[in-house]
Amino acid sequence: MAKFSELIGGPVPVLVDFSAEWCGPCKMMGPILKELKSMAGDRIKILKIDTDRNPRLAAKYQIRGVPTLILFKNGQPVWRRSGVMPAAAIWQQIGPYV
C-alpha cells in the first residue's frame, strides 16, 4: 500500500475526506463526493481517511472535527473545510486549485 505522502504528492490535486465510522455527517459525504467526482472527472482524486484508524495522520493535519476535507496539490494542503457541503459548493471553492 502506498504511503499517504505518495498518494497526495502528485500533480493531480487530491481531496482527502477525513472521517469516522461513527460520524453521521460523514456518512452524508459519500454521495456528495461521488457527485463531485462526476463533476471533476480526472482533474482530482478523492481519498477517504478514517481518523480512528489513522490517528497520527489526523494529528499531523490537526483534524479536530469530522468530516474535514483537505485539498492537497503537490503534497501541500491548499484548501480546507470542515462539515458537510453540497458538491457544487465544494467544486466552486476548489476550482481555482484544480
PyMOL commands that set and color helices and strands:
alter all, ss='L'
color gray80, all
select helices_A, chain A and resi 4-8+24-43+55-60+87-97
alter helices_A, ss='H'
color red, helices_A
select strands_A, chain A and resi 14-19+45-50+68-73+76-82
alter strands_A, ss='S'
color yellow, strands_A
deselect
rebuild
show_as cartoon
